[in-house]
Each structure stands twice: as structure tokens, then as C-alpha cells.
Amino acid sequence: MKGDLTGLAVPGDSSNPKVQERCASLAWEMDAKGHPVELLSISGALGAQVRATVHSFGPVLLGKVMDLNETQTAVLALVFKYCDDEQLPLLDLEDLRTTLLFLSSEDGRSVLERYGGISKATVGVLLRSIVTLEQEGASGFFGEPEFDVADLLRTTPEGSGVICVLELSDVMARPRLFSTFMPWMLAQLYEELPEVGDLPKPKLAFFFDEAHLLFHDASEALMQQLELTARLIRSKAVGVYFVTQSPTDVPNSVLSQLGNRVQHALRAFTPDDEQALRKTVRTFPKTERYDLQETLTSLGIGEAAITVLSPKGAPTPVAATRLVPPASQMAAVDDAARAALIAAGTLRSKYAEAVDRDSAHELITARLEKAKAATQGATEQGGTTARRKPKSSGKSKRSADRTSGGVGDDVKDTVIGFGKDLLTTADGRRTLRSVFGVLFGKKS
């Protein structure tokens, strides 16, 4: 969130006197080195572009992100169903908007007869929610090529895991965009990774820095989704770690799913801080070795109170622990090093260029244009035939009626022949309804 994790790619400063002092006190020989790092970015400005399609979100998760109620989410599911049946890919927010506008129109309502109707009020709510997402910067996030979660599981030829750092410093003022991506990523991993049970080490570890922003203004439905994912994804060998200033920043429903705790110093400068400290102490296993409330306030730099789950699944006793210095740099890299790191990333070229293939917006627009052109063509053809009607030259009224009837038959034959071709496709059937409506006065 602050950009400081880019230092993972750069060797640490082993000549720093404080680092040397710490290593000497712990009898630790520091091996300064950088780690394989790939920078990712939701905006695309600070790393490889991360995108997702509207379709992959699905109506349930997208409805939760858009803060929709049960009825509105059901309407969104209807839209997804219609697009699946009609082979209309929902890739970006423009696709979703165009589909909603079409289905709420006069032509669209007739199409929805076999699905059930949707009210204009509900469509208005959905459209306003789309505008809110766009204002939060989600337009660039929804689209193709979609980010492949398998890219998070890469290793180097030497066998080291690649650390993917999602840079959020350019979108930290838009927490909705941040909280939109994270549930999707976890949901994708849960769907795609196989069940593996209890492995000696996880396939993937997720660290959410500044985790309180993930839960900021999150709806109850979204909180339930996060809680469910945090509970179930462990069976996929994925570890989830929330990094924040205070444990009280993480909701109790999520906090209860976390087994390992690394708690750095907490300071109590206000009555609220004092209350938060007491709550934190109560979340640790009871210990007779420490007065945890006093211990947590007296921890220094590079010290933490730690408890983890034992092999039997029980929490270990709390231990006040001194931490060895990291092998990498403990600060953000400069702009030049960041630019070099981005350029060297193997995923940047894969996701650099957005792909705008024909999807719901283009296909629906093309179908409407085709129907409009067919209607105009049929109307003009009927008018031309009528203008060719021979003038009366003293023939009997019966003969004139016969002539008039002949012209009408020509028009009818033309329209019927045109209709037979249209009836062979779903697009044609919709077009034919529009054509007949114009010719026979059922439609303005």
C-alpha cells in the first residue's frame, strides 16, 4: 500500500551498524540478497496490469461488490443467464451497461418473456452502481486479457518462489477498487486449485498489507464472502495473512479463522488505545510467563509476541521473540530501480495491451442496427411498390379493386419471403417482429 515492499527485490544493507549489532546478538550470519519479485498493478501504472472480466466475477460476487440487495442480485443473475444463452460475452462494464439498457427497452422486454421481467427502477439502481464503480477506477480493471491466477504460483529455474507484489499506492484513495479485486482473486484460487489437504507447506501465501482498508466500508455480504473464503481456502494449500496496525482492525468473524499471530508493539496513548490493548490481550492464549498487556507495550524494534498452531492444531504458548534482520532491503526502491524492476517483469508484456474483442456491447449494437436497417428497407420497398400502382383509365371499380389487390399481394409476398429467411435465426425472429410491427401499424 505504501510501496515499501519493492525492497524485497534488492539486497539488504549488511554494513548498517544496527543490522550488524542485531546479527551479533543473535549469533546470526546475514546473507544479504534480493528475492525474485514481480510487480502487479490494478491501474497498470506500477506493474503488470491486472484485469478481470465481468463474467468471471459472476452475479453473486459482483452483486456483493455493488452492494445490491437480494432482488437486485437476482435481476443481475437473470442478465448473466440471458447473455450465456445468447452467447453475449460480458467482459467489461460497458457490456453490462449496454445489456441492461437493451433488456429494459421495449424490444428487450419481449425477449425476457421466458426469463421473467425486470423493472426500470431496478435497472436504474444497477446502472448507478456501475457509475459508482467507474468513478472508483474500475473501468480499467474489468476487461481482457484476464489475469491468470496460475501466474501467482511460478518458480524460478533454481526453484525459488516468485513474490508477486500488488502495488496499490496509486489506488489507495479508492478502497472499493482494492476490495473488489481481493475477493475475486481468492475466489478464483478457490475455484481453480484442487483440494490437497494438509501439506507440509502452502502452495501460496497471501499477505494483505494495511488490511483495515480491505474491510473499510465493506458490506455485510462482502464480509461473509471474505470470512467464508478465509475458512475454506486453507484446504487448497493457500495461507492468508492480514497485516494491520491493530487486531481490532480485522472483524471478529475473520479474526477467529486465523491461527498464527505475530504481534508487534502496541502503544496506549488514549482511552480507546487502552481498550483496544485489553481486547488484543484476550485474543492470545493464556500464559503465566508474561504479563501480556505490559509485554505488548514494551516490545522494541524487531520484537514481537508470537503464537502459532502446533502440528496437533493447538496454539503454542506465547513467546516474546527477537526477529532476525531480513536478507532484503527494508524500504522502497528508488524510481530508477522500480522502473527497471517493472521492465524486467515477465508478466508485463503478457498483460500490457488490452484486448477489445466483440462482446455484448458490440453484438447487441450490431443486432439493433441490423434490425433498424431491415425495417427501413422493408418500409421503403413497400412504399416503392405502392407508388408503381397504375393510374385509373376508366376501368370499372371492380377492375381497379383487382389491380389494387394485386399490388397488396406483391407487398405481402415480398414481406413473407423476407420473413422466411429471417425466421431461421434468433436475430431474424426479433427483426421480423419489428418489421411486422411497422408495416401493420402495431408499432410507431
N, C-alpha and C positions, 0 to 999 in steps of 0.2 A: 504493500500500500504506500510505503514511503520510498520505494526504490532502492532500499539499502541491501536487499538480498542479492543484488547483482554482484556483490563482492564475493559470492560463493565461487565465481569463476577465476578469481585472482588469488595467488598465494598470499598467506598472511605474513605479517612483519615479525619475523623471529628475532630481530635485533631490538625490538622495543623492550626497554628495561622492565616494564611491568609484566610483559609476557615472559621474559626470562626469569623474573622472580617467581612467578606462578609455577613455571615448569620446574624450577629448582625445589620449591617447597613440596611439590607433589612427586618428585623424582620421575618426571615425565620428559621424554625426549621428543621435542616437537618436530614433525615432518611437514614443513610448510609447503602447501601445494594448492592449486586450484582444482575445481571439480568440473566435469562435463556439464555445461549449462545451456539450455535452450530458452530464449526469451519469447514469451507469448503476449499478445495484446488484444484486448477486445476492440479497441479503436484501430489497430493496425499501425499505430504510430511508433510504438516502442517494442515491437517484436513481430513474430509471425501472426498474421491475422486469424482470429478465432471467430468462426461463424457457426450458425446452426439454422436449419430450416424450420419454418413454422410447423410443417408436417411432423418432424421428429419430436417436437415438443408435445404434440397431441393435445386434444381438447381439455383434458383434466389438468395437466401441469400448466398449460397456457392460461386456462381459466383461473388457476390459483395465482399466477403471476399478475393477471389483470384484475384481481380482486373481484371476480364475478360470483354471484350467488348461484344456488343450485339450478334455478330455472335458466339463468343466462348461460351457465356452463352446458346445460342440456341443448340449448339452441346452438352453441358453438360445436357440440358433438354432431348435431344434425348437418351443419355446414361441412364438417370434415367428411361425414358419410356421403353427402352429395358429391363432393369433389373426388372421393375414391371411386364412386360408381361411374362418374362421367370422365374419369381419367384426367382430372384437372390438378396438376401438381401445385400444392401450397408451399411456396418456397420463401417468400418474403411478406412483409406486412402489406405491400401493395396488392399482392394476390388475395390476401384475406379481405382487404377493403373492397376490392372490385367484386368479389364473390358475394359479399354481404349486400352491396348496393344492387346487384343483379337480382338476388333472391328476394329482396324487398320490393322490387319493381313489379309492374303488372304482369309482365311476361314470366318473371321468376316465380311469382306466387302460383301460377298454373303448373309450373314444373314441380313444385313442392307438394302437390296434392298427395302423392304416395308416401311422403315423409311426415307430413303434418306442417301446419303453418307457423310462421314467425311474425311477431308483432313489430310494427315500426318503432315502438318505444324500446324494445329490447335491442333492435338493430342500432338504434341511436346510442344506447349505452355501450355496445361493443365498439362502435366507431369512435366514441370519445375515449375509450380505453386504449385504442390503437394510437390515437393522437398523443395521449399521455406517454405511452412507451416511446414514441418517436421523439418527443421532447426530451426524454431521458437519454437519447442517443442510441436507441435500439435498432434504428433503421440499418446501420452498418453491420449490426450483429446478425440479423436474420438474412440468410441468403446462402449461396453456394460459392465455392466448394465448402461443404460442411466439414468441421473439424472431426478427425477420426481419433477416438479415444485410445485406439491401439498405439498411437504415437506417444502416449504417456508411458508406455511400457518398454521403450527402447533401451538397449545397452550398447556400449562401445565395443569395438573388436576385442579389447582387453577384458571385457566382461563387467565393466563398471556401469552402474545405472546412470542414466541421463536425468539430471534435475531440470524439470520444466518450471520456470518462474513466470507466473502470470503477472505482468506489470499493470498495476491499477492506479498508479499515481496520476494518470491523465483523466481518470473517470471517477476519482474518489468523491467528487461532489455529486455524483449520480448513483446513490446506493441501490436504486431499483435495477439499474443495469447490471451491477455487480451481483445482486441477489437473484437476478434472472438466470445468469449463466451457471452459477454453482449447483443449484438443484438439478438442472438439465445434465450437467456433467456427471454428477453422481448417479442420476437415473440411467444415463447411457451406460455407465460402467456396470451398474447392477443388471441391466438387460443383456449385455453382451458377454460379460465374464462368466465362466462356468462355476458351479459350486465346487469348492475344493476342500472345505472343512478347515481343520486347524493345522496350518502349515508351520514349519519352524520359523519362517519369516514371511512378511507380507509381500505380495507382488508389487504393491503400490502403497505409498503413504501420502496422504493429503494433509497439508498444513495450511490452515486458514488463518492468515495474519490479520490482526485487527478484526477479530471475529464478531465484535459487537455490531459492526456495520452490516454483517450478514443478516442479523436479526432486527436491525433498525427498521421500524415501521412494517415489519413482516406481518402478513395477515395470519389469522389463526389456522386457516387451511394450509398455508405455506409452512407454518411451524410444524404442523402434523406431518407434512411430507418430509421435512428435514429430520424429524425425530425417527420416523419410520425408516428412512434411508440409513441413518447412522446406526440403527439397530441391526438391520438386515445385511448391510454390505460387508460386514465382517466375515461372513461365510464365503465371500468371494475373494478373500485374502487381500482386502483393502483396509488399511488403517486410516482413521480420520482423527486429526488433531486440531483443536481450536486454540489459537494463541490470542490472548487478550490481557488487558491490564488487571482485571479482577474477575474471579469466578462468577460473581453475581451478574456479569455482563452476558453470560450464557444462560438461557432459560433452564429451569429445573428439569423439564421434560427431556432436554437434550443432555444436560449435565449428568443425569442419572445413568446414561448409556456409556459414560466414559470411565474406563478402568484405571488408566495411568495418569498420575498427577505430578507435574513439575512446577512447584510454586516458588517464585522468586519473592523478594521482599515486598511487604505491604506496609504502607505508611498510613497512620491515622491522624490526620490534621483537623478533621471536622467530626461532629457527632455522626454524620452519615458514614464517614470512613470507619469510625469505631464500630458502628452497627454492621457494616459490610465485613469487617475483620472477624467479628464474632461468628457471623454466618459461615465464613470461609473455614474457620477452625472446626466447626461442627461437621463439615463435609469430609474431614480427614478421619482415618481410623484412629481410635483412641490409643494413646501412648502414655506410659509412665516415665519415659526417658526425657520428654520435653514438655515444657510449658509452651504449647504451640503458639498461643497468642503473643507471648513475649518473643519466641523464636522468629516468627514471621516478620516482626517489626525490627529485628536486629540483624537480619541477614545482610551481607555486604555484596559487592560486585562479584559476579561469578559464583554465587552461592544460592542454593535452593533447597527446599524441603521436598523430598521425593517419596512417592509410594507408587508401586506398580503391581500388576496382577502376578501372582506366583504361578508356577506350572500347574498347580491344582485349582487355579481360578480364584484364589482368595487374595485380598490386598495384603501386601507386605507391610511390616511396621514402618512408620515414618522415619526417614533418615535425613538429617541436615547434612548436605553434601557440598563439597567444593568441586567445581567443574574445571576440566582441563581446557586450555585455550584451543579454539578451532584451528584447523590447518589453513583455512582460507581467511580472506580479509573480512574484518568485522565492520564494513562500511560500504557505501555505494561507490561504484567505479565512476571515473570522470566521463565526460561526454564522449571523448575520443574512444575510450575503451568500450563504452556502451555501443557506439556505432560499429566498432569492429566486431563486437560480440553478436550484434544483430546480423551483420553481413555474413558472418561465419555460420549462422544457424542453418541447419539442413531443411527446416520446415518453412522458411520464409518464402522460398521460390514456389513451394507446393501450394501455398495458400495466398500468394501475393495478389493475383489477378482474380477479381470477382467474375463469376460466370452468370450471365443473364440469359438463360435459355427460355424457350417458350413455356410458360406456366399458366396458371389460372387467369391472370390479368390479360395476357396476350390472347389466349384461346377464347375467353369469353368475349373480349372486344372484337375479335375477328368474326365470331359467330353472329354477333349483333350487327356488324357491318354487312355481313353476307345476307342476313335476313332483310335488312333495310334495302339493300340493293335489289334483292329478288322482288320485294314488294313494289318498289318503284318501277322495276322493269315490267312486271305484270300489269300494273296500272297503266303505264304508258302504252303497252301493247293493246290493251282493251280500248283505250282512247283512240288509237290509230285505226283499229278495225271499225269503230263506230263512225269515224269521220269518213270512211270509204263507202258508207251507206248510199246507194243510188238515189237520186232525186226522183220524186214522183212525176210521171209524164202522162198523167191522165188515166193511169190504170185504175182498176177497181180497188175499193178499200180492202177487199179480200186479198187481192194480189199484193197490195202494199204490206198487209199484215204478214203475208207469207215471206216477203222479202225481209221484213224486219225480223221475223222469227229466224230466218236463215243466218242473219248476222249474229244474233244471240247464240245460235248453235255454234258458230265459229269460235266465239269468245269462250264458250263453255268447253269446247273440245280442246282449245289451247290450254286453258287452266287445268283441265283434267289430265292432259298429257304431261304438263309441267308437274302436277301433283304426284303422278305415279312415280316419277323419278325421285321426288323428294321423300316419299314415304319409305324409301329403303334405308334411310338413316335417321338417327335421333335428331340430328341437327335439322334435317329436312322436315321432319314432322313439326318441329317448333316453327320453322319458317312457313310451312303450309298453313298453320293456324293463323299466323299474322296476315298472309296473303288473302285467305278467305274472309278474314275479318274486314279488310279494307274493301274488297270487291262487293260484299254483300251487306255493307252498312252496319256491321256489328261492332266496328271499332273506328274511332275518329281518326 
